[in-house]
């Protein structure tokens, strides 16, 4: 679904929660007259179960879209092997092959992107503009952060991940 120029995606988990609770409310209202009297507030609450994830996704997508031009200007193109502790906080651009893609159904995808020098985890806190799959050649823009806020290996907090259009091996 598009809101303005932002492509908003609702996670399958949010849809499942909405459907399950809708079914429960319908069944409960059929079998219990007491529940029927509460439908005046149950129905809006049900819709909030779907509206809130859409709103949060929209705000994240909008913020990432606003950050993208600044990151494109500031990003330094680096090889994965060169990303280390001293680069924490730096804005980088890497190009590589997606080796793993996880948690896309939660709208919080995590990738492992590799170039010829190594691989690095790439986390994104909203859905990317494109559908990224394993073996896609991508360009990643993001900031080097620690995996666990204070400790852990350097990873990339991704603002933009997009396919480059190159074929694997080129």
C-alpha positions as CSV (number, residue, x, y, z in Angstrom):
1,X,0.0,0.0,0.0
2,X,1.3,3.4,-0.9
3,X,0.8,6.5,1.3
4,X,2.1,9.5,-0.5
5,X,5.4,8.5,-1.9
6,X,6.1,5.9,0.8
7,X,5.5,2.2,0.2
8,X,4.0,0.9,3.5
9,X,4.0,-2.9,4.1
10,X,2.1,-4.6,6.9
11,X,3.9,-7.6,8.4
12,X,2.2,-11.0,8.1
13,X,2.4,-11.1,11.9
14,X,0.3,-8.0,12.4
15,X,-2.2,-9.3,9.9
16,X,-2.3,-12.6,11.7
17,X,-2.9,-11.0,15.1
18,X,-5.7,-8.8,13.6
19,X,-7.4,-11.9,12.1
20,X,-7.1,-14.0,15.2
21,X,-8.5,-11.3,17.5
22,X,-11.3,-10.5,15.0
23,X,-12.3,-14.1,14.9
24,X,-12.2,-14.3,18.7
25,X,-14.4,-11.2,19.1
26,X,-16.9,-12.5,16.5
27,X,-17.1,-15.9,18.3
28,X,-17.4,-14.3,21.7
29,X,-20.1,-11.9,20.6
30,X,-22.1,-14.7,19.1
31,X,-22.0,-16.9,22.3
32,X,-22.0,-14.2,25.0
33,X,-24.4,-11.3,25.2
34,X,-22.1,-9.6,27.7
35,X,-19.5,-9.2,25.0
36,X,-22.0,-7.6,22.6
37,X,-22.3,-4.7,24.9
38,X,-18.5,-4.1,24.7
39,X,-18.4,-4.1,20.9
40,X,-18.5,-0.3,21.0
41,X,-14.9,-0.3,22.1
42,X,-13.8,-3.7,20.9
43,X,-14.2,-2.9,17.2
44,X,-12.0,0.3,17.4
45,X,-9.4,-1.7,19.3
46,X,-9.4,-4.3,16.6
47,X,-8.7,-1.7,14.0
48,X,-6.0,-0.2,16.1
49,X,-4.2,-3.6,15.9
50,X,-3.8,-3.0,12.2
51,X,-3.6,0.8,12.1
52,X,-0.7,1.1,14.6
53,X,1.7,-1.2,12.7
54,X,0.8,0.6,9.4
55,X,1.5,4.0,11.1
56,X,4.8,2.8,12.6
57,X,5.9,1.4,9.3
58,X,5.0,4.6,7.5
59,X,7.0,6.7,10.0
60,X,10.0,4.5,9.7
61,X,9.9,4.4,5.9
62,X,9.5,8.2,5.9
63,X,12.4,8.8,8.2
64,X,14.6,6.4,6.2
65,X,13.6,8.2,3.0
66,X,14.6,11.5,4.6
67,X,18.0,10.1,5.7
68,X,18.9,8.5,2.4
69,X,20.2,11.6,0.6
70,X,22.4,12.6,3.5
71,X,23.8,9.1,3.8
72,X,24.4,9.0,0.0
73,X,26.5,12.2,0.3
74,X,28.4,11.1,3.4
75,X,28.9,7.4,2.8
76,X,32.4,6.2,2.2
77,X,32.6,3.1,0.0
78,X,34.5,0.3,1.9
79,X,35.2,-3.4,1.7
80,X,33.7,-5.5,4.4
81,X,37.1,-6.6,5.7
82,X,37.9,-3.0,6.6
83,X,34.9,-2.5,8.9
84,X,36.1,-2.7,12.5
85,X,35.7,-1.2,16.0
86,X,37.3,2.1,14.9
87,X,34.5,2.7,12.3
88,X,31.7,2.7,14.9
89,X,29.5,5.7,14.0
90,X,30.8,6.0,10.5
91,X,28.5,6.1,7.5
92,X,29.5,3.5,4.9
93,X,28.5,2.0,1.6
94,X,29.2,-1.6,0.7
95,X,28.4,-3.7,-2.3
96,X,28.0,-7.4,-2.1
97,X,25.9,-10.6,-2.4
98,X,23.1,-11.4,0.1
99,X,24.1,-14.7,1.7
100,X,21.2,-14.8,4.2
101,X,17.9,-13.0,4.7
102,X,15.9,-13.3,7.9
103,X,12.9,-11.8,9.7
104,X,11.5,-10.2,6.5
105,X,8.0,-11.3,7.6
106,X,8.4,-9.0,10.7
107,X,9.3,-5.9,8.7
108,X,12.6,-6.0,10.5
109,X,14.9,-7.8,8.0
110,X,18.4,-8.9,8.8
111,X,20.8,-9.8,6.0
112,X,24.3,-11.1,5.7
113,X,26.0,-9.3,2.9
114,X,29.4,-10.5,1.6
115,X,32.0,-9.1,-0.8
116,X,35.2,-10.8,-1.8
117,X,36.9,-9.8,1.5
118,X,34.3,-11.1,4.0
119,X,30.7,-10.9,5.3
120,X,28.9,-8.6,7.7
121,X,25.4,-8.6,9.3
122,X,23.1,-5.8,8.0
123,X,20.1,-4.9,10.1
124,X,17.2,-2.8,8.9
125,X,14.4,-1.6,11.2
126,X,11.8,-1.3,8.4
127,X,11.1,-3.0,5.1
128,X,13.4,-2.1,2.2
129,X,12.0,-0.5,-0.9
130,X,12.8,-3.6,-3.0
131,X,12.2,-7.3,-2.2
132,X,15.8,-8.4,-1.4
133,X,16.5,-12.2,-1.7
134,X,19.5,-14.5,-1.2
135,X,22.0,-14.2,-4.0
136,X,20.9,-10.6,-5.0
137,X,23.8,-8.2,-5.6
138,X,23.1,-5.2,-3.4
139,X,24.4,-1.8,-2.4
140,X,24.0,-1.1,1.3
141,X,24.0,2.4,2.9
142,X,24.2,2.5,6.6
143,X,26.0,3.3,9.8
144,X,28.4,1.0,11.5
145,X,27.1,0.2,15.0
146,X,27.8,-2.5,17.7
147,X,25.6,-5.6,17.5
148,X,24.3,-5.2,21.1
149,X,24.4,-1.4,21.5
150,X,27.3,-1.3,24.0
151,X,29.1,-4.5,23.1
152,X,29.5,-6.9,20.2
153,X,31.0,-7.0,16.7
154,X,30.5,-4.1,14.3
155,X,27.4,-4.5,12.1
156,X,25.7,-2.1,9.7
157,X,22.5,-0.4,10.7
158,X,21.0,-0.1,7.2
159,X,19.2,2.9,5.9
160,X,19.0,1.7,2.3
161,X,19.6,-1.6,0.6
162,X,18.9,-1.9,-3.1
163,X,19.7,-4.2,-5.9
164,X,22.5,-3.0,-8.2
165,X,21.3,-4.8,-11.3
166,X,24.7,-6.6,-11.7
167,X,24.8,-10.3,-12.2
168,X,26.5,-12.5,-9.6
169,X,30.2,-13.0,-10.4
170,X,30.5,-9.5,-12.1
